[in-house]
């Protein structure tokens, strides 16, 4: 849980939020110190969310990363709602932040697995296509009777040549 003082640009944070951000308990954190922790790719989005929370009645939500040692990146979900004075000006924003790193990790794992499944599906389609082509190549020999390995090799070679305009003559004994 946190509270942002819009005029002083400082946050009061509860013990758990202080732990997440790495601030000493009970200490106010400046907006500048919070921004320094936010991942550069997410900073503008968080700035916009804070501006929206201060200017729009209702709840503003944002997911972003903070850089924290030794953990590396931590994903947070933050939600905030403005508090107005008697003149309708936003004086503070009340909010909460939740560590969603585990959820994000699972989402990434699911995306990776879906990518692997898509690759397998494409390979299966390609193999299916090749097998169908092989079956088409073998067709046309259904009237030839025989089970020997030699006959099957001859028919396979004839099937390879059959795709071209060449004439194929098969000689040999009957029966």
C-alpha positions in Angstrom: 0.0 0.0 0.0 1.3 3.5 -0.8 0.2 7.1 -0.8 1.6 9.7 -3.2 1.6 13.4 -2.1 1.1 15.2 -5.4 2.5 18.6 -4.2 5.6 17.3 -2.4 6.1 14.4 -5.0 6.8 11.9 -2.2 5.4 8.5 -1.5 4.6 7.0 1.9 4.8 3.2 1.6 3.9 0.5 4.0 6.4 -2.1 5.2 5.8 -4.6 2.3 6.0 -2.0 -0.4 9.2 -0.7 1.2 10.6 -4.2 1.1 9.7 -4.6 -2.6 11.4 -1.3 -3.5 14.3 -1.7 -1.1 13.5 1.4 1.0 14.0 1.6 4.8 10.6 1.0 6.6 8.6 4.1 7.5 10.7 6.3 5.2 9.1 8.5 2.5 10.4 7.8 -1.0 10.7 10.5 -3.5 9.2 10.2 -7.0 12.8 10.6 -8.3 14.0 7.6 -6.2 11.1 5.5 -7.5 11.8 6.4 -11.1 15.5 5.5 -10.7 14.4 1.9 -9.9 11.9 1.6 -12.8 13.1 -0.3 -15.9 14.0 2.3 -18.6 11.6 0.6 -21.1 8.7 1.0 -18.7 9.4 4.4 -17.3 7.3 6.5 -19.7 4.4 4.2 -19.2 4.6 4.5 -15.4 4.9 8.3 -15.7 1.8 8.4 -17.9 -0.1 6.1 -15.4 0.7 8.4 -12.5 -0.4 11.4 -14.5 -3.6 9.6 -15.4 -4.2 8.6 -11.8 -3.9 12.3 -10.8 -6.2 13.6 -13.5 -8.8 10.9 -14.1 -11.5 10.0 -11.6 -11.4 6.2 -11.1 -8.7 3.6 -10.8 -5.5 3.6 -13.0 -3.6 0.3 -13.4 -0.1 -0.4 -14.8 2.3 -3.4 -15.0 6.0 -2.6 -15.0 9.4 -3.8 -14.0 11.8 -2.4 -11.4 15.5 -3.2 -11.3 16.6 -4.6 -7.9 19.8 -6.2 -6.8 20.4 -9.2 -6.3 17.0 -10.4 -7.7 17.4 -8.6 -11.0 14.0 -7.5 -12.4 10.8 -7.6 -10.4 7.4 -7.2 -12.2 4.9 -5.1 -10.3 1.2 -4.4 -10.8 0.2 -1.0 -9.4 -3.2 0.4 -9.0 -4.0 4.0 -7.8 -7.0 6.2 -7.3 -7.0 10.0 -6.7 -8.1 11.9 -3.7 -9.5 15.4 -4.3 -9.7 18.5 -2.1 -12.8 20.7 -1.8 -11.9 22.5 -5.0 -11.7 19.3 -7.1 -7.9 19.3 -7.3 -6.0 16.0 -6.8 -4.0 16.2 -3.6 -2.8 12.6 -3.3 -3.1 9.2 -4.9 -3.8 6.1 -2.9 -2.7 2.9 -4.3 -1.2 -0.6 -4.0 1.5 -2.5 -5.7 1.8 -6.3 -6.0 4.8 -8.4 -7.0 3.6 -10.3 -10.1 7.0 -11.7 -11.1 5.9 -15.3 -10.7 2.9 -14.7 -13.0 5.0 -13.0 -15.6 7.5 -15.9 -15.4 4.7 -18.4 -16.0 3.3 -16.2 -18.9 6.8 -16.2 -20.6 7.1 -20.0 -20.1 3.6 -20.5 -21.7 4.6 -18.3 -24.6 7.8 -20.2 -25.1 5.9 -23.6 -25.0 3.3 -22.2 -27.4 6.1 -21.3 -29.8 7.6 -24.8 -29.5 4.2 -26.3 -30.2 3.8 -24.0 -33.3 7.2 -25.2 -34.6 6.2 -28.8 -34.1 2.9 -28.2 -35.8 4.6 -26.7 -38.8 7.1 -29.6 -39.0 4.2 -32.0 -38.8 2.4 -30.2 -41.6 5.6 -30.4 -43.7 6.1 -34.1 -43.0 2.4 -34.7 -43.8 2.9 -32.9 -47.1 6.0 -35.0 -48.0 4.2 -38.2 -47.1 1.2 -37.3 -49.2 3.7 -36.5 -52.1 5.3 -39.9 -51.6 1.9 -41.6 -51.7 1.0 -39.8 -54.9 4.3 -40.9 -56.4 3.6 -44.5 -55.5 0.1 -44.4 -57.0 -0.2 -45.7 -60.5 1.5 -49.0 -59.6 -1.5 -50.6 -57.9 -2.0 -52.9 -60.8 1.5 -54.4 -60.5 1.5 -57.4 -58.2 4.5 -58.4 -56.2 6.1 -58.4 -52.8 9.8 -58.9 -53.4 12.3 -56.3 -52.2 13.7 -56.1 -55.7 10.3 -55.2 -57.2 9.7 -52.5 -54.6 13.1 -51.0 -55.4 12.3 -51.0 -59.1 8.9 -49.4 -58.4 10.5 -46.7 -56.2 13.0 -45.9 -59.0 10.2 -45.8 -61.5 8.2 -43.5 -59.2 11.2 -41.1 -59.1 11.4 -41.0 -62.9 7.7 -40.9 -63.3 7.7 -37.3 -62.1 9.6 -36.3 -65.3 8.6 -36.6 -69.0 10.9 -39.6 -69.5 9.6 -42.9 -70.6 10.2 -45.9 -68.3 10.4 -49.5 -69.5 10.4 -52.3 -67.0 11.7 -55.6 -68.2 11.6 -58.9 -66.5 9.9 -62.2 -66.1 6.3 -62.5 -65.2 5.0 -64.6 -62.2 
